[in-house]
Amino acid sequence: MIRIRYFARLRERLATSEEQLDWSADTATVAALRQHLCARGGVWAEMLGVGETVLAAVDQELARPDTPIQDGQEVAFFPPVTGG
């Protein structure tokens, strides 16, 4: 089982702050998990699709698309943060 958390506008548009998903080979990297979530269609594809800039963290460490995900880990998705 992996815990997925959504922050900022993702949380608002997806209408959820977190969920749990069974870990599988189909969700073994950040990119694979994102693609799996996009396959839900609708707002999921809109917010997490290929053209959208979304950052990810695995167990609270910034992750790349090829970062592996293991059973029991937490994955967070969030928009880039800017400030001044």
N, C-alpha and C positions, 0 to 999 in steps of 0.2 A: 504494500500500500504506500502511495506517495501522497503527501499533503501539498496542495497547490493553493497559493495565496495570490490575490489580485489587489492592486493598490491604485489609488487616485482615480483617474477617469476610467480605467479598466473596471474597477470595482463598481463604479456607478453605472456604466453601460451594460456590463454583464449581469448586473443585479445580484452579485454574490461577492463576498469577501474571501471565501475559501471553499475548498471541496477536497474530497479524498478520492483517489482513483487507484484501481488495482495496477500495480507495476507489471509491465510486460515488455517483451522485446520491441514492441511497437512504440514504447514510450521511454526507451533506454538512453536518449540524449535530449538535450533541451530542444533542438530543432525538431526531433521526432515527436516530442510531447506537444510542441506548438502546432505542428501539422495535424496531429490527432485531434486537438481541440478545435482547430479550424474546420475539420471535417464535419463538425456539428452544423455548420452553415450559419446563415443569418448574421446576427450581431457578432458571433464568435469569429467567423471568417472576416468580418469587417474590422474588428478590433485587433486581431492577432495575425491577419493575413500577411503575405509576403511583402507588400509595399509599406507596411506599418512599422514604425520605429518603436520597438518594445525591448526593454532590457530585461534580463533575467538574473536571478541569483539562486544558487543551490546551497542549502544550509547556510544562508546569509553571506555567501561570498559571490561576488560578481562572476557570472558565467558566460561562456561563449556558446554559440549554437552547437558545437561539437562536444561540449562538456557532458560527460556521462552522468546518468541518474541511476542510483541504486534504490532497491526496495528500502523503504523506511525514511527516505530523505524528504526534505521540504524544498519546494521550488516556488519562487515568487516571480511574478511578472509585474512590471511597472513601466510607466513612460519615462523618458529621459527628464532629468531635472535641470532647470536652468536657474540661474540666480545672478544677482549683481550686487 
